[in-house]
Amino acid sequence: MRNHSVVVERSKLVLSMLTAVDRRDWGDLAGLVTDDVVYHRPGCPPIEGAAAFVEFYRRRCIVASGRHSVERWVEDDGQVFCWGRFEGVTHAGVPLNELFADWFEVRDGRVARRRTFFYRPAV
């Protein structure tokens, strides 16, 4: 039988990470991923390492502000998959209203791998 508290903790980790991105809280974001985190995102080469992960959001991501709304998540064996909607605005002032899905691998209480899926290229 799966430990329910572990499921809740992993789901909280994912929600905390998305919230840190939305708040642009780079210190919190860095603490939620492993030093060797790998992030696969459409339209980008793999982003490797905690510093590069945070730097992507600080400097390269087209999003100026917004909020992830997770509709559901599924967790099993150290992995979390969630899906929902992101609403925000780009640095150029273009509104964003995007469906997304994310897969996460959790190791030692932090995100070690992330893969994002969008319903259109390179958001």
Buried (B, 14 or more C-beta within 10 A) or exposed (E): EEEEEEBEEBBEBBBBBBBBBBEBBBEBBBBBBBEEBBBBBEEEEEBEBBEBBBBBBEEEBBBBEBEBEBEEBEBEEEEBBBBBBBEBBBEEEEEBEBBBBBBBBBEEEBBBBBBBBBEEEEB
